Amino acid sequence: MSWFEDDLEVPNEEPSWVKIGPLDRFVVNRTRVVFVGVTKVAVLRRPEGFFAFKNSCPHAGGSLGLGDIAGTIVSCPRHDWRFDIADGRCLDNAIYELRRYTVEVRGDEVWVLV
Ligand code: FES
């Protein structure tokens, strides 16, 4: 069974915590894209913790999970705009902001608030 076939809870309109998988499926310094209902969430595990953000770029929908990462800066693979995943700022056009999600590790499982 692939990762994308796992059963994930579908969130309601109100944000809710969703288990996105075991901790060991998230490799340090690599981004993994998971489906939470119909939302694609890019999850980056860093030595200092987890970052999660909407996979779809707020500019024109580029897949941010495929973007290069330098520190907390992700570059969109479509037009190379840079976003700071620590606070959501777009460094190349201030009117755009990255949608971020809160992540928690509970025991051996990773949860995201979506
Ligand atoms: S789609 Fe991401 S910068 Fe244009």
Residues whose N, C-alpha, C, O or C-beta is under 5 A from the ligand:
A	BS01	FES	C57 H59 A60 G61 G62 C76 R78 H79 D80 W81
